[in-house]
Amino acid sequence: MKKFSFYIWLLVPVLCACTDTTLMSDVQREIEVCLSFNAVQPGSATKASMDITPLESTQVRNLWVMQFDGTASSSKLLSAKYYPDFTPGTKVKLLTSDVENYLLFVANSNDPSVDFSKCLTLDEVKNPRFLILNDTQAAGDYYSDCYNMIMNGHVQTVVNGALLSLDVPMKRNSVRLDVKISNNTASTENPITIDSVGVCSGVAFMHYYTDYELPAKYPAQCNKSAVVYPATAWSSGQADGPARRFTFYCPANKRGSAITSDPKLKFTTSPFGTTYLQVYGTDSQGRRVAYRFALGSDLVQDCNLLPNTDYSYDIIISNPGDYVTDSRVENLYMQDFTEAPLANSYMIQPPSVKGVWKSVRIPVRRVYDFWNGTDGYERIPNNALIEGSYGWKAEIIRSTVELVEGVNFKWIKREGADYRDYFEFAIAEGVEGNFVLGVHRYTDMAHTLLDDVFLWSWHMWVTNYNPNATLPLLTPQVDGSGQEARYAYDVEGGQVNRYYGNLWKVGGALEGRFMMDRNLGELAVDGKGPTDILLYQFGRKDPFPYVSTNYGSLHKFISTYNRYFDESEFPYRTQAQLTESNITDVLAYSIYHPEVYVAYFSNWMMQDMNADNVYYYTAYNWNDTKLGALTASNFTAKSIFDPCPAGWRVPPQNSIDFPANTTYSYNIYEYKRVLPNGVVMRYPVTGANNGVAEGHVRYNPNNTWCLWTNRASNGNNGYTLFSTASNNYTQLSNAQAKGVGYPVRCVSYTEP
């Protein structure tokens, strides 16, 4: 595919009445100047061959004029005037100057409320922007059968009495996408019927001022998920035989390049926030299909969409495709984990198409591993669901997203025969959040359910974040000493990080590893969404979500479903309550009751031993008594209780450290680190669950940000951002113990 720039000069005299803000010194005076606008506009033989009907008008109908006292980015704003109407020959007012000034013009914003006067410098004028919610708002208002293009431009000149007129080159703010799609599947065994096409923008806003050399990443921040513009019907496209032609507009979006030149892998390996095109259709069996094409100057590697630039694409769909080998084909229908390594949580990407249900299959083998009578941790054969058992039934235990049977959630297979089986459910488009599922066992042939306890439970993390799709293609960048040099790597839906220190360098335990850019269960890195705050007690596989009734609540209200209690609370048991109920096998109790917080500040599993009479609390690796001592050089085995998904695990101690000369900032929601290479690492501020107060599990927002590691022989088992001496990660003191609920951040791991 090719990228085209074009320059045609069009004279449009302007202006009339204005509203203004002027910051004027005593020695300056106003003069009137006539403007002529030279619009940089599409026009090339190659583009004409696309035979797209002209859609654009470059007539200036309203105008912002800003004047700065110099040409540097720090130049001060002298005046900002808005001209709401235009008639040929109208003059604009400028202030005289002794030095060259920067004159900035924004045309066709149709918005007199943009307060450019609050931008004190030229650099600050880069910030004002407006929300784009569909594929035409970026073009401008539709007027007389064409779009009145939003444009901006500048002139650098000395403003004096001799200045009577100015020629101003104006550039379109938006990106134009001309797309031809050919559906050549008619003769295949599974022909596709395309019904619509849409743009999914990596950025939600378009800036008024883009006529400068944009940085390598522009805008600096992306949305946490793409803005999906309303789809355009296939029948609305311009016919070209079996093909259709479409024109879309979107904001500029520079993201860089995909890490591979294989077009099949471009979508997966494109930088986070890349704008893409989505094609929707139906196959011969009536199943919905979707194709995704990451956009840029080609469909192979480039991921940059520049303002005032047209991009032309010729897309040919020759067969239905295979999502396993081609990231351009979206996996809408199934995530089957029955052949994947066993885990206690699973990352699920919801379907992006309305009306589609994605099924998820989860194996129940962990029940046997924990309870079997031969070498299980707790040898209770009836709980192990061995062959010939009466079977089991699955249930939702808790959820931070509202799940309604038949609306956005449905059971496909809820019951099973034994531990070799699986359960299956389906979720609809729009589901995002966390929920926990567990299994009970039947006690007899009549299927009497032992429903007061669970044999095992699994956390479902429904998110668009999908590092697994990209991780096998990433290669860490190291410096001459073998230390990490890049620190942040783009993956589908976000980033993964690496850190400084001996663990990460060549030869270290984390050589070639990556850490997620967010805590387990979180939906974005900004930390402002309360529904994705999950906290863990050390050695427990099940999360405890933030709830609004907690003592010291900081975030907005959310509803958390719990099978035993009301919608906004989760239950707890103190040491005294457990003792009163004659419960001594506390870890086994935590498996039976994954929804119950054990409100004991120190070793919450107390004096509980496994079937081999080994104390759980003495286990180094996330309470796993079968793994023995774990050190930095022995980072191999993953605990059966580890809460991370397959291919990930709780990180070792000393796994987060920054190189020298980093800067930091923080607020109540977020902590940021800016590394020497300019990479910004963000950490959500989640607080901690710590004890009980006023009849609730105490949520402490003052514990700014803490992280569990997988090794705990005493209280020194986690790291926190702050200490009294510095603002680096420091080991928690002995006062911080295993009963505290902290977040977990997972590091990649090679499953055996």
matplotlib code that plots the C-alpha trace (Angstrom):
import matplotlib.pyplot as plt

x = [0.0, 1.2, 1.0, 0.4, 1.0, -0.2, 0.0, -2.5, -2.8, -6.3, -6.9, -9.7, -10.0, -11.5, -12.8, -15.4, -16.5, -14.6, -14.4, -11.0, -8.7, -5.6, -2.6, -1.0, 1.9, 1.9, 4.3, 2.2, -0.7, -3.2, -3.2, -5.4, -4.1, -5.8, -5.3, -5.1, -5.3, -3.3, -4.8, -2.6, -5.1, -5.3, -4.4, -2.4, -2.8, -2.5, -5.1, -7.4, -7.2, -9.1, -12.0, -13.3, -15.9, -14.5, -15.7, -13.7, -14.1, -11.2, -13.3, -12.6, -15.9, -14.6, -11.2, -9.0, -6.0, -3.3, -0.2, 3.0, 5.8, 8.5, 8.9, 10.2, 8.0, 8.2, 7.0, 4.2, 0.7, -0.1, -3.6, -6.3, -9.2, -12.1, -13.8, -17.2, -18.1, -16.3, -16.8, -14.2, -11.8, -12.3, -9.2, -7.9, -6.3, -2.7, -0.3, 2.8, 6.1, 9.9, 10.8, 9.6, 6.3, 4.5, 1.0, -1.2, -4.5, -7.1, -10.0, -13.4, -13.4, -17.0, -16.2, -15.8, -15.6, -12.1, -10.2, -6.9, -6.2, -5.5, -2.6, 0.3, 2.9, 3.1, 3.9, 0.7, -1.4, -0.6, -2.9, -6.5, -8.4, -11.9, -13.6, -14.0, -16.8, -17.3, -15.5, -16.6, -16.3, -12.5, -13.3, -15.5, -19.1, -20.9, -21.9, -23.2, -22.5, -18.9, -17.0, -15.8, -12.3, -10.8, -7.4, -4.5, -1.4, 1.2, 3.3, 6.5, 6.9, 7.6, 4.3, 4.7, 2.7, 4.0, 2.3, -0.9, -1.5, -0.4, -0.4, -1.1, -0.6, -3.3, -3.1, -5.9, -5.8, -7.4, -6.2, -8.1, -8.4, -9.4, -10.2, -11.0, -12.2, -12.5, -14.4, -13.1, -14.5, -17.6, -15.9, -14.5, -16.0, -17.0, -18.0, -18.1, -20.8, -19.4, -22.0, -20.1, -16.8, -15.6, -12.6, -11.3, -9.2, -6.4, -7.0, -10.2, -9.3, -8.1, -5.9, -6.5, -2.8, -0.8, 1.3, 4.6, 7.1, 5.2, 7.2, 7.8, 4.7, 1.7, -0.4, 1.7, -1.2, -3.6, -7.0, -7.1, -9.1, -9.8, -12.7, -14.9, -16.7, -20.1, -19.7, -20.6, -22.9, -21.2, -24.0, -23.1, -19.7, -19.0, -19.5, -16.6, -17.7, -17.6, -15.5, -16.5, -14.7, -15.0, -13.5, -13.1, -11.5, -9.8, -7.3, -3.6, -2.0, 1.8, 2.7, 5.8, 6.2, 5.2, 8.0, 7.6, 7.3, 4.8, 1.5, -0.3, 1.2, 1.0, -2.2, -0.8, 2.7, 1.7, 2.4, -0.4, -3.0, -2.5, -5.6, -7.1, -9.9, -12.4, -14.4, -17.6, -19.4, -21.1, -19.9, -21.9, -22.9, -24.4, -21.5, -20.3, -16.7, -14.4, -11.1, -8.7, -6.1, -3.6, -3.2, -0.2, 1.7, 1.3, -0.5, 2.8, 4.8, 4.3, 1.7, 1.8, -1.2, -0.1, -2.3, -3.0, -2.1, -4.2, -3.7, -5.0, -5.5, -6.4, -7.6, -8.4, -10.2, -9.7, -10.7, -12.3, -8.8, -7.6, -7.2, -4.6, -2.1, -3.4, -3.9, -6.0, -8.8, -10.4, -11.1, -14.8, -16.0, -13.8, -10.9, -10.2, -7.8, -8.2, -4.9, -3.1, -0.9, -3.0, -3.6, -5.8, -6.7, -7.4, -7.2, -10.2, -10.6, -14.3, -15.7, -15.9, -19.0, -22.5, -24.6, -21.6, -21.0, -17.5, -17.2, -14.5, -13.5, -11.7, -10.3, -11.0, -7.8, -6.6, -9.2, -7.4, -3.9, -4.9, -7.2, -6.0, -5.3, -1.9, 0.2, -2.3, -1.8, -5.0, -5.7, -9.5, -10.3, -14.0, -12.9, -10.5, -13.3, -11.6, -13.0, -16.3, -17.2, -20.8, -19.6, -19.7, -21.4, -19.9, -21.2, -20.4, -18.9, -18.3, -18.1, -17.1, -19.1, -22.8, -23.4, -27.0, -27.8, -28.8, -28.0, -24.2, -23.4, -24.6, -23.6, -22.7, -21.5, -22.0, -21.7, -19.1, -18.2, -14.8, -11.5, -10.7, -13.6, -14.1, -16.8, -17.8, -19.5, -20.0, -19.7, -21.1, -19.6, -19.2, -18.2, -15.1, -14.0, -13.4, -15.3, -14.6, -16.1, -15.9, -17.1, -19.1, -19.3, -22.3, -22.5, -24.7, -26.4, -29.3, -27.0, -27.3, -25.0, -22.5, -23.0, -21.7, -18.1, -16.1, -13.4, -11.5, -12.1, -10.8, -10.5, -11.6, -10.0, -12.0, -9.9, -8.7, -5.1, -3.5, 0.3, 0.3, -0.3, 2.8, 5.2, 6.8, 7.9, 9.6, 13.3, 14.7, 17.1, 20.2, 23.2, 26.9, 26.8, 23.8, 21.4, 17.9, 18.0, 14.4, 12.1, 8.8, 7.5, 4.2, 1.8, -1.8, -3.9, -0.9, 2.7, 5.0, 7.9, 11.4, 13.6, 17.1, 19.2, 20.9, 17.7, 17.0, 20.5, 22.0, 22.5, 19.9, 16.8, 14.6, 16.7, 14.3, 11.3, 8.7, 6.3, 2.8, 2.2, -0.7, -1.7, -3.5, -7.1, -6.8, -8.4, -6.1, -2.9, -4.5, -5.8, -8.9, -11.4, -12.5, -14.0, -10.6, -8.9, -8.0, -6.1, -4.6, -3.6, -0.1, -0.4, -4.1, -5.1, -8.4, -8.7, -10.6, -12.1, -12.3, -15.8, -17.3, -18.3, -14.7, -13.4, -11.4, -12.9, -11.2, -12.8, -16.3, -19.0, -19.1, -21.4, -19.7, -21.8, -21.3, -23.2, -23.6, -23.8, -25.2, -24.1, -21.4, -19.6, -17.5, -17.4, -14.5, -13.5, -11.3, -9.0, -11.4, -14.3, -12.3, -11.2, -14.8, -15.9, -13.1, -11.5, -7.8, -7.1, -7.2, -5.7, -8.1, -10.8, -9.6, -10.1, -13.5, -14.5, -12.6, -15.0, -14.0, -11.2, -9.2, -8.8, -5.7, -2.8, 0.2, 0.3, -3.4, -3.0, -1.8, -0.6, -2.2, -0.2, -0.6, -1.1, 2.7, 2.6, 4.5, 3.4, 2.0, 3.3, 6.9, 6.7, 8.9, 7.0, 3.5, 2.6, 3.4, 4.8, 6.0, 8.4, 10.9, 13.2, 13.1, 15.9, 16.7, 18.8, 16.1, 13.2, 11.7, 8.6, 5.3, 3.1, -0.2, -1.7, -0.1, -2.9, -1.3, -2.5, -0.7, 2.7, 2.9, 3.7, 4.2, 7.6, 10.6, 12.0, 14.1, 12.4, 11.6, 14.4, 15.0, 18.3, 19.7, 18.4, 14.7, 12.1, 8.8, 5.4, 2.2, -1.3, -4.1, -4.6, -1.3, 2.5, 4.7, 8.4, 10.2, 13.3, 16.5, 15.3, 12.1, 9.9, 7.1, 6.1, 2.7, 1.6, -2.0, -2.4, -4.6, -4.1, -4.5, -7.0, -5.7, -7.6, -11.2, -12.8, -16.5, -17.6, -15.9, -12.6, -10.4, -9.4, -6.4, -5.8, -2.7, -0.7, 0.2, 1.3, 2.6, 3.4, 3.5, 6.5, 6.4, 8.8, 7.8, 9.7, 8.5, 6.9, 9.6, 7.7, 6.7, 7.8, 6.4, 7.1, 7.9, 10.2, 11.2, 14.7, 13.9, 11.3, 12.6, 11.1, 12.0, 11.4, 8.4, 9.3, 8.5, 5.4, 3.8, 2.6, 0.9, -2.7, -2.6, -4.3, -1.9, -2.0, 0.0, 1.8, 2.7, 6.0, 6.4, 7.3, 8.1, 5.7, 7.3]
y = [0.0, 3.5, 6.8, 10.0, 13.6, 16.4, 20.2, 22.2, 25.9, 27.3, 31.0, 31.7, 35.3, 35.6, 37.0, 39.0, 39.8, 38.3, 37.7, 38.0, 37.8, 40.2, 40.4, 43.6, 45.7, 49.5, 49.7, 47.4, 48.4, 46.6, 46.5, 44.8, 42.2, 40.5, 36.7, 34.3, 30.6, 28.1, 24.7, 21.6, 19.2, 15.7, 15.4, 12.7, 10.4, 7.3, 8.5, 9.5, 5.9, 4.9, 6.8, 8.1, 10.9, 14.2, 14.8, 17.7, 21.5, 23.7, 26.9, 28.6, 29.4, 30.2, 30.8, 31.1, 33.4, 33.1, 35.3, 34.5, 36.8, 34.6, 31.3, 29.0, 26.5, 28.7, 31.8, 33.6, 33.9, 37.6, 37.2, 34.7, 35.8, 33.9, 34.9, 33.0, 34.1, 34.8, 37.0, 37.7, 40.5, 40.6, 41.5, 40.1, 42.0, 41.4, 43.1, 44.9, 43.3, 44.0, 40.3, 37.4, 36.1, 32.7, 33.2, 30.1, 29.6, 27.0, 26.9, 25.3, 24.3, 25.6, 26.1, 29.6, 28.0, 26.6, 28.6, 29.0, 32.1, 29.7, 28.3, 30.6, 29.3, 27.9, 24.5, 24.5, 25.1, 21.5, 20.3, 21.5, 18.7, 17.5, 14.1, 12.0, 9.4, 8.5, 8.3, 11.7, 14.0, 14.2, 15.6, 18.5, 19.6, 18.2, 21.2, 21.3, 17.7, 17.7, 18.0, 21.4, 20.3, 21.2, 22.7, 24.5, 26.3, 28.9, 31.8, 33.1, 36.8, 40.3, 42.1, 45.8, 48.5, 47.5, 44.0, 44.3, 40.7, 37.2, 33.9, 31.1, 27.4, 25.3, 21.6, 19.2, 18.0, 14.6, 11.4, 10.2, 6.4, 5.2, 1.5, -1.0, -4.4, -7.3, -10.4, -13.3, -16.1, -16.9, -20.0, -21.4, -24.1, -21.5, -18.2, -15.1, -12.4, -9.0, -6.7, -3.8, -2.1, 0.1, 2.1, 1.4, 4.4, 4.0, 7.6, 9.2, 12.9, 15.1, 18.1, 21.5, 22.2, 19.6, 21.7, 21.0, 18.1, 15.4, 13.3, 9.6, 8.6, 10.9, 11.5, 10.5, 8.5, 6.0, 4.8, 1.8, 0.2, 1.3, 3.7, 1.6, 3.9, 3.0, 0.5, 1.5, -0.9, -2.9, -1.7, 1.9, 1.5, 2.5, -0.6, -1.9, -5.3, -7.6, -5.0, -1.9, 1.3, 3.4, 6.7, 7.2, 10.0, 9.6, 11.5, 11.4, 8.5, 7.7, 4.5, 3.2, -0.2, -3.8, -6.0, -8.3, -8.0, -10.8, -9.3, -12.1, -11.0, -7.3, -6.8, -8.8, -7.2, -3.6, -1.1, -0.6, 1.9, 1.3, 2.3, -0.5, -1.4, -4.0, -5.9, -7.8, -10.6, -14.0, -17.3, -20.0, -21.5, -18.3, -17.6, -14.1, -13.4, -10.4, -9.3, -6.7, -4.8, -2.6, 0.7, 2.8, 3.5, -0.2, -3.3, -5.0, -3.1, 0.7, 1.8, 5.6, 7.7, 11.3, 14.5, 15.9, 12.6, 10.1, 6.4, 4.0, 0.2, -2.6, -5.4, -8.8, -11.5, -14.7, -17.3, -17.3, -17.5, -19.1, -17.2, -19.6, -18.6, -15.2, -12.4, -10.5, -13.1, -12.5, -15.4, -14.8, -18.2, -20.3, -20.2, -23.8, -24.2, -27.9, -28.6, -25.6, -25.9, -25.9, -22.6, -20.9, -17.9, -17.5, -14.4, -14.3, -11.8, -11.0, -11.0, -7.6, -8.3, -7.8, -10.9, -13.2, -15.6, -16.8, -20.1, -20.8, -24.3, -24.8, -28.1, -29.3, -31.4, -29.2, -30.8, -34.2, -32.7, -31.2, -33.8, -37.2, -39.9, -40.9, -37.8, -35.0, -32.0, -33.0, -36.7, -36.9, -39.2, -38.2, -34.6, -35.7, -36.6, -39.8, -42.0, -43.4, -40.5, -39.1, -36.0, -32.3, -29.0, -25.5, -22.2, -18.5, -17.6, -13.8, -11.3, -7.6, -7.5, -8.0, -11.4, -12.1, -15.6, -15.5, -11.8, -11.7, -15.0, -18.6, -22.0, -24.4, -27.3, -26.9, -30.5, -33.2, -36.8, -36.6, -34.7, -35.4, -33.3, -29.6, -26.9, -24.5, -21.1, -18.4, -14.6, -11.9, -8.8, -6.0, -8.2, -6.9, -7.6, -10.4, -13.3, -16.5, -19.9, -23.1, -26.7, -28.6, -32.4, -34.6, -37.0, -39.8, -41.3, -38.9, -36.0, -34.5, -31.5, -30.7, -27.0, -25.5, -26.1, -25.8, -28.3, -25.8, -22.4, -20.4, -16.7, -15.5, -12.3, -10.9, -8.2, -6.9, -7.1, -10.1, -10.3, -14.0, -13.3, -11.2, -12.5, -15.3, -12.7, -10.3, -10.1, -8.2, -5.4, -5.3, -3.0, -3.9, -5.0, -7.3, -5.1, -4.2, -1.2, -0.7, -1.5, -1.3, -3.5, -3.2, -6.1, -6.5, -4.2, -2.7, -3.4, -5.7, -4.5, -5.5, -4.0, -3.2, -5.6, -8.9, -10.9, -9.4, -9.2, -11.9, -15.0, -13.9, -15.8, -13.5, -13.4, -13.2, -12.7, -10.0, -8.6, -7.5, -3.7, -4.0, -5.9, -9.3, -8.6, -4.9, -3.7, -0.6, 0.9, 4.2, 2.6, 4.8, 1.9, 0.4, -2.7, -4.1, -3.8, -7.4, -8.1, -11.4, -12.9, -14.5, -18.0, -17.8, -18.4, -16.5, -12.7, -10.4, -7.5, -4.0, -3.4, 0.0, -0.8, -1.3, 0.9, 3.8, 3.5, 5.6, 4.7, 4.9, 2.5, -0.9, -3.9, -7.2, -10.3, -12.9, -16.1, -15.9, -12.3, -9.0, -7.4, -5.1, -7.1, -10.2, -12.3, -12.8, -15.0, -14.0, -16.3, -16.4, -17.3, -20.1, -21.5, -21.3, -23.4, -25.9, -25.2, -26.0, -26.9, -23.3, -23.7, -26.4, -24.1, -21.4, -23.9, -24.8, -21.2, -19.0, -16.2, -15.9, -13.6, -15.0, -11.9, -12.8, -10.4, -12.8, -16.3, -16.6, -20.4, -20.6, -24.0, -25.8, -28.8, -30.8, -34.5, -35.0, -33.0, -30.0, -26.6, -24.5, -21.3, -22.5, -23.0, -20.6, -20.6, -19.2, -21.7, -24.8, -27.4, -29.7, -27.3, -26.7, -23.7, -21.2, -18.8, -16.4, -19.0, -21.7, -20.0, -23.0, -24.6, -22.8, -23.2, -25.0, -22.0, -19.4, -17.0, -16.1, -17.4, -20.2, -19.0, -16.5, -16.6, -14.5, -12.8, -13.5, -11.1, -8.2, -8.4, -4.7, -2.2, 1.0, 2.3, 5.5, 8.9, 8.0, 10.6, 9.9, 11.5, 10.2, 11.0, 9.1, 6.9, 6.4, 6.3, 7.0, 6.4, 8.1, 6.1, 7.5, 6.5, 8.4, 5.3, 6.0, 3.2, 3.5, 1.7, 1.8, 2.8, 0.2, 0.2, -3.0, -5.1, -5.2, -6.5, -5.8, -2.5, -1.6, -5.1, -4.9, -6.0, -2.9, -1.3, 0.9, 3.5, 4.9, 1.8, 3.5, 0.6, -2.8, -6.0, -9.6, -11.7, -15.5, -16.2, -15.9, -17.4, -14.6, -11.2, -10.0, -11.3, -8.2, -4.9, -1.4, 1.8, 4.0, 4.0, 6.7, 7.0, 6.9, 6.5, 3.2, -0.3, -1.5, -4.8, -4.8, -4.8, -7.7, -5.9, -6.5, -10.1, -12.7, -11.9, -8.5, -8.3, -6.9, -7.0, -9.4, -8.6, -11.6, -12.4, -14.6, -18.2, -21.3, -24.1, -27.5]
z = [0.0, -0.6, 1.3, -0.7, 0.1, -2.2, -2.6, -4.5, -3.8, -3.5, -2.8, -0.3, 0.9, 4.4, 7.3, 9.2, 12.7, 15.6, 19.3, 20.8, 23.8, 23.6, 25.9, 24.6, 25.9, 25.8, 22.8, 20.5, 18.4, 16.3, 12.6, 10.0, 7.6, 4.7, 4.5, 1.6, 2.4, 0.4, 1.2, 1.0, -0.5, -2.1, -5.8, -7.5, -10.5, -8.4, -6.0, -8.9, -10.1, -6.9, -8.5, -5.1, -5.3, -4.0, -0.5, 0.7, 0.7, 1.8, 2.1, 5.4, 7.2, 10.7, 12.1, 15.2, 14.9, 17.6, 17.8, 19.8, 20.7, 19.1, 17.2, 19.9, 21.7, 24.9, 23.0, 24.9, 23.6, 22.7, 21.4, 20.5, 18.3, 16.8, 13.6, 13.4, 9.8, 6.6, 3.7, 1.0, 1.8, 5.6, 7.5, 10.8, 13.6, 14.6, 17.0, 15.7, 16.7, 16.5, 16.2, 14.2, 15.6, 15.2, 13.8, 14.1, 12.3, 13.0, 10.4, 10.6, 14.2, 14.5, 18.2, 19.7, 23.2, 22.7, 25.2, 23.5, 25.6, 28.6, 26.6, 27.8, 25.3, 21.8, 23.2, 25.3, 22.2, 21.2, 24.0, 23.1, 21.4, 20.7, 21.0, 17.8, 18.0, 14.4, 11.1, 9.8, 12.8, 12.1, 8.6, 9.8, 9.3, 6.3, 4.1, 0.6, -0.2, 1.1, 4.4, 5.5, 6.4, 9.8, 8.9, 10.7, 9.5, 10.5, 9.3, 10.9, 10.3, 11.7, 12.1, 11.2, 9.5, 6.1, 6.4, 4.4, 3.5, 4.3, 2.3, 4.8, 3.9, 5.6, 6.3, 7.0, 10.6, 9.9, 8.2, 5.1, 4.5, 1.1, 1.2, -1.5, -0.3, -2.6, -1.4, -3.5, -1.3, -3.4, -5.0, -1.7, 0.4, 3.0, 1.2, 3.3, 3.0, 4.1, 5.7, 7.1, 7.6, 10.4, 11.8, 15.3, 16.3, 18.8, 20.0, 20.9, 20.3, 17.4, 18.2, 16.7, 16.2, 14.2, 11.9, 13.5, 13.6, 15.5, 18.0, 17.4, 19.4, 18.8, 20.7, 23.7, 25.3, 23.7, 24.9, 27.1, 24.2, 20.7, 19.9, 17.7, 15.2, 14.0, 11.1, 7.6, 5.7, 2.8, 0.5, 1.2, -0.4, -4.0, -6.1, -8.2, -9.4, -6.4, -4.6, -2.6, -2.0, 1.2, 2.5, 6.2, 8.3, 11.7, 14.0, 13.4, 15.3, 15.2, 16.9, 15.1, 13.5, 14.1, 15.2, 12.3, 8.5, 8.3, 7.4, 9.1, 12.4, 12.0, 14.1, 17.0, 16.9, 16.2, 19.0, 21.6, 20.3, 16.6, 14.5, 12.6, 10.1, 11.0, 8.4, 9.6, 7.8, 8.0, 6.8, 4.9, 8.2, 9.5, 11.9, 12.3, 11.2, 11.7, 10.1, 11.5, 9.6, 11.4, 9.4, 8.4, 5.2, 4.4, 5.7, 6.6, 9.2, 9.4, 12.0, 11.5, 10.3, 9.8, 9.6, 6.1, 4.5, 2.5, 2.7, 0.1, 0.8, -1.6, 0.7, -0.8, 1.3, -0.6, 2.1, 5.5, 7.2, 10.4, 13.6, 14.9, 12.3, 11.1, 13.6, 11.0, 11.7, 15.0, 17.3, 18.0, 19.2, 21.4, 23.9, 24.9, 27.8, 28.2, 26.5, 28.0, 31.2, 34.3, 36.0, 38.6, 36.4, 32.7, 30.4, 28.2, 25.3, 24.7, 21.2, 19.5, 17.5, 18.9, 18.9, 19.1, 22.0, 22.8, 24.6, 27.2, 28.3, 31.7, 32.9, 36.5, 36.9, 39.8, 42.0, 41.7, 42.1, 45.4, 47.0, 45.5, 48.1, 46.7, 46.8, 47.2, 49.5, 51.4, 50.7, 50.7, 47.8, 47.6, 46.9, 44.2, 41.7, 40.7, 37.9, 39.0, 41.3, 41.3, 39.4, 39.9, 39.1, 38.5, 39.9, 39.8, 43.2, 42.8, 40.1, 39.6, 36.4, 36.2, 34.6, 33.4, 32.2, 28.5, 28.2, 28.5, 30.1, 29.6, 30.7, 27.9, 30.1, 33.8, 35.0, 34.6, 35.5, 37.1, 37.3, 33.6, 32.5, 31.9, 32.3, 29.5, 29.5, 27.0, 27.2, 24.9, 23.4, 26.0, 29.0, 30.7, 34.3, 36.7, 38.1, 40.0, 39.2, 41.4, 41.4, 44.0, 44.0, 44.0, 47.0, 45.5, 42.5, 43.0, 42.5, 45.9, 45.8, 48.5, 47.9, 51.1, 50.0, 46.7, 45.7, 43.6, 42.0, 39.1, 38.3, 34.9, 33.8, 30.8, 29.2, 25.8, 27.2, 25.5, 26.0, 25.2, 21.6, 21.2, 23.8, 21.7, 19.2, 21.6, 22.1, 25.1, 24.3, 26.6, 26.8, 26.8, 30.4, 29.8, 31.6, 30.2, 27.9, 26.7, 29.7, 27.9, 25.0, 23.2, 23.1, 22.1, 24.4, 26.3, 27.2, 29.1, 31.1, 32.1, 34.9, 36.0, 38.1, 38.3, 37.9, 34.5, 33.0, 30.8, 33.0, 35.6, 36.7, 34.7, 31.5, 28.6, 30.9, 30.9, 33.5, 32.8, 32.8, 35.2, 38.3, 37.9, 37.0, 36.2, 33.0, 32.4, 33.8, 34.9, 38.1, 38.2, 37.6, 40.9, 39.3, 38.5, 41.9, 43.0, 46.2, 47.4, 50.7, 50.5, 49.2, 48.1, 44.5, 44.7, 44.5, 46.8, 44.9, 46.2, 47.7, 48.4, 52.0, 53.0, 55.7, 54.2, 50.8, 48.2, 44.9, 43.4, 44.3, 42.5, 42.9, 43.6, 43.4, 46.1, 46.4, 50.2, 51.0, 49.7, 46.4, 47.8, 50.5, 50.9, 54.1, 56.5, 59.4, 62.3, 64.1, 67.0, 64.7, 63.1, 66.5, 67.8, 64.8, 65.4, 62.1, 62.2, 58.6, 57.5, 54.1, 53.2, 54.5, 52.1, 49.2, 50.4, 50.8, 48.2, 49.0, 52.7, 53.7, 56.6, 58.8, 60.6, 60.1, 60.4, 58.9, 58.0, 57.5, 61.1, 62.2, 59.3, 57.9, 54.7, 54.5, 55.0, 58.2, 56.6, 57.8, 54.9, 56.4, 56.2, 52.4, 50.5, 47.2, 47.7, 50.4, 48.2, 50.5, 47.7, 46.1, 49.0, 49.2, 46.4, 45.6, 42.9, 41.2, 41.6, 39.9, 38.2, 39.9, 40.0, 43.1, 42.8, 44.5, 42.2, 41.0, 37.6, 34.2, 32.4, 31.2, 34.1, 37.8, 40.9, 40.5, 42.8, 45.3, 44.1, 40.7, 40.4, 40.4, 38.3, 36.9, 38.3, 37.2, 37.1, 38.0, 39.6, 40.2, 41.9, 42.9, 44.6, 41.6, 39.9, 40.4, 37.4, 36.8, 33.8, 32.9, 31.3, 27.8, 28.2, 28.8, 31.3, 33.6, 35.4, 38.5, 39.8, 43.4, 44.9, 48.7, 50.7, 52.6, 56.2, 59.2, 60.1, 61.2, 61.9, 60.8, 57.4, 56.0, 56.3, 53.1, 53.6, 50.8, 52.5, 51.6, 48.4, 46.3, 47.3, 45.4, 46.5, 45.6, 45.6, 48.4, 52.0, 54.9, 57.2, 56.8, 54.3, 51.3, 49.3, 48.0, 48.3, 46.4, 49.3, 52.3, 54.7, 53.1, 49.4, 46.7, 45.4, 45.8, 49.2, 51.0, 53.4, 57.1, 59.4, 60.5, 57.1, 57.2, 55.0, 56.0, 54.3, 50.9, 48.3, 44.5, 42.3, 39.1, 37.0, 35.3, 32.3, 32.9, 30.8, 31.8, 32.1]

ax = plt.figure().add_subplot(projection="3d")
ax.plot(x, y, z, "-o")
ax.set_aspect("equal")
plt.show()
